[in-house]
Amino acid sequence: FKKMDAICAIDLDTILPCLQVSRFKSIPRIYDAHELFTELKEVVSRPDIHKKWTKIEQMTVPKFRSGYTVSDNIAAEFKRRYGVEYGTIRNMPIPRAFREKNEPAKPFILYQGAVNEARAFEFLVPAMQQVDHPLVICGDGNFMPQLKALIAQYKLEEKIILKGMLTPAQLWEVSQDAHIGVSVAENTGLNQYWALPNKFFDYVQAGLPQVTMDFPEYRALNGMYEVALLIPEPDPDSIAAALNKLMGETVTYERLRDNCLIAREEWNWQQEEKKLIAFYQNILPL
């Protein structure tokens, strides 16, 4: 019942009411797809739930002719499925100034973000048996009980530190003291395979070389600026080998870090927001 010029549905779970409101008010409607919702592991693994959400997607997305998503491959999939031309607007961090690093007694590896299913913790935790450096995990999620059980199972309580949820300011402080970042995932479906999580750009902004997956979006970005070691599968041996390579090979580490410092000037919200502003100026001209 509030006055509005347009309405934007954030992901598929808000799209039905937004469709109804846009019709009621005769205003433009926009779809902001943070992910390919029907390809989430939590959805795909439950056939009845997957069927319902797919039906909602098929019924609504073609009616949202304007929209944007987080990666070029997901945008292409929406076009293939529904003929909609969506833009790509990536969720990038605000540029931040560095402070002097507080060198810890032993350089540590950082994982930041959701502790959810399909984030390959089942492989990352045992991989840490082969890595002589601590792993700091900042975040929480539906996989936290299983993560704690895995840490106990492999007797890694002294090597894997759980920080829980932090504010953005607190996380920035931790990331500046980290040595490298890690962002591994299982290929459980198209959403994971074509994903472009925030942490990829957050690590770059903090000047952290990272270990991540050899998935299309990461591969394309790494082709522009080599900021990561890409692994084909998230098995413990591959993860450990990549982490140890970054920790042990100074030349490789410095090359990737120098590339992070270049890429962070381009891969930030100050640059990316221009695309979002232009999108809405086109939808809602002054």
N, C-alpha and C positions, 0 to 999 in steps of 0.2 A: 504493500500500500504506500510505499515511498515513491516519490518522483525519481525517475531515472531515464537516462538517454539510451542505455543499452544494458544488456545483462550477459555476464560471462559465467559459463559453467566450468568449474574447476574439477576435472576428471569425470569419469562416467557416473560416479555415485551422486552427482548433483545435477545431471543433465535433464532428467525428467521435469523437476519443478522449474528449472530455467526455461525449458521449452514452453511450459504452460504459461509462465509469467510473460514471456516474450509475445506469445499469441494474444494474451489478455490485454497487454498494453500496446501492442503493435509497434514494438521497438526491435532494433537489431539484436541478434543473439550471436555469441562467440563461444567457441569451444577451446579451452586451454587444457590440452592433454599432457599432463606431466609424465604419462607413461602409456603404453599400449595395454590398457586395463584388462582386457579379456585374455591377455597372455601372461598375466601374473601367475607365479607358481601357486599362490594361495587360491587362485580362481581355477586354473587349469586342472589342479589335482583333485577338484571336487566336481565331478561331471554335471550334477544337477545345477550347482551354482554357476558353472561355466555356461551351461545352456541358457540360463536366465539372463546373465549379463550379455551374452552374445546377442540374444534377441533384442535387448534394450539398445545395444550398440547399433544393430541393423536398423532399428526403428527410428533412432534419433539422429545419429551422426550425419546422414545425408541431408537432414533438415538444417544443419549448422554449416552453412556454406563458407563462413568465415571462421578461421581458427589458426592455432599455432601449436607446436609441440617442441620436444626437447632435442630431437635429432633428425637428420635428413632421412635416415632409413625409416623411422616411424612415420614421418610425413609422407614418404613414398608409399608406405603400406596403406595409409588412410586413402590415398588417391587410388591405389589398386582396388581396394575393397569398395569404396563409396564414391569415387570420382571427385572428391573434394580437394581443393588446392590449398594446403596448409603451409604456413611458413615455419621456419625453425628459429626459435629464440631460446638460447641456452642459458641455464641458470648459473651465472658466473658471480664470483665474489666482488665486493667493493674493493678497489685498490687500497692497500694499507702500506704504511711505511714500516720498514724493518727496525727492530731494536738490536742491540748487541746480544748475541747468543750466549745463554748461560750454559756452558759446556758441562753436561752431566759426567759422573765418574765413568760411565760406560755409555756410548751413543745408543739411542733407542730408536725403535721402529714405531711408527704411529699408524693405528687404524682409527679413523673417525667416521661416524655415521651410524645408521640404524643397525642394530644387532638382530637381524631378521633371517628367516629361512632363505636359502639359496645364496647366501653370502660366503659360502665355502669355508665356514669355520671348522667344519668336520675335517678339512684338509690343512687349514692354516695352523690350527693348534698342534697337531702332531708334527708339522713341518718345523715348529719352533724347537723341537728336540735336537735338530741339526744346526741350529743357529745360536751362536754364542753372544747374543745381544737380547736385551729385554724388548717385549712388545707391550705398548701402552694402548689400551682400547678405550676410546672416548665415545660413549653412546649407550643406548639401551634399545630394547625391542623384544619381539615375541620369542626370540631364540635364546634369550639370556639364561634361563634355567639349564638348557642343554649346553650352552657355552661353559657355564660354571662346572657342569658335570664332566665335560671334556677336559677342562683344565685339571680337575682333580684326578681324572682317569690317567692322564699322562704325567701327573705329578709335576706340574709346571706353575704351581702357585707363586713361586719366587721369581719366575721369569715373565709371566703375563700379568700385567697390572690393569685392573678394571677401574676406570675413573668415573664411570656412569655418565649421566647427563651433565653437560657443562654449558654455560652461557657462551655466546659467540666470542665475547671478549676473553673469557677463560680459555676457550679452545685455541684462539689465536696465540695466546701466551705459550701454551703447550706445543703447538705446531712449530713455533719459532725455535724451540729448543730441540726438536726432533732431528734425526739425521736423514731418514727416508720415510716415505709413506707406502702403505700397502692397500690395495683395493682389488681383491680377487672375488670371483663369482662363478657360480655354476651356470652352464648353458642349459637352463631348464625350459627355454622357450624364446620366442621372438622378443619379448619385452626385455629379458636379460641380455640377449645377444645384441640387440640394437640400443641398449641403454647408454646413457651418458651422465652418470651420477655427479652430483655437485662436488664430491670429494676430489675428483680428477683435477678440477680447476682450483680447488682450495689448496691442494698440495702444491700446484704450480705457483700460486700466489705467495705461498710461504717459502718458495725456493727449494722445495723438497723433490728430488728425484724419486720415482715411485716404481713399484712392481704392480702391474695390472694385466688384464687379459688381452689376448690377441683377437679382439672382437673388432668389427668393421669401423665403428666410430673412433675407438682408441687408435686403431691403426692409421686412420686418415689424419687425425690430429698429430700423431707421432711422426707422420711423414712431413708435416709442416715444421714442427720443432721437436726434435728427439728429446723428450723429457722423461721417458719411461722405458723399463725393460718389459717386454711383452712375452707372456707365456701362453702356450696353446691350450693347456689343460691345468686345472687347479689341483694337481696331485701334490702330496707333501714333498716329494723329491724335487719337482720343478720349482715349487715355491721357495724351498730352502736354498736351492742352487742360485736362484735369481737374487734373493736377499743377501746371500753371502757374497755374490759377485759385486753388488753395489757397496756392501760394507767393506770389501777387501781390495777392490781395484780402484785406486785413487784417480787414475786417468779417466776411467769410465764415469766415476761419480762426478768429477769436476766438469766433464763435458756436459752431462745431463743437467747439472746444477746451473751452469752458465746458460744453457738453453731455457731453463725455467725463468731465469732473470730477464731474458729477452721476451719470452712468450707472455709473461705476466703483464707486460705493457699493452698487449693486444687482447688477451683472454681475461677481460674483467668487465664488470657491469657498466662502467662508465662508457665503454665502447658498445656493449651489447644492447643497452637500453635504448639506443638510437633506433634500433629496429622495432622495438615495442612501441615507442612513441610514434614512429611513422605509421605503424599498423593502425593504431587508434585514430590518428589524424585522418587516415583514409576512410575509416568507418564512420567517424564523427567529425566531419570537416567543420571548421569554425565559420 
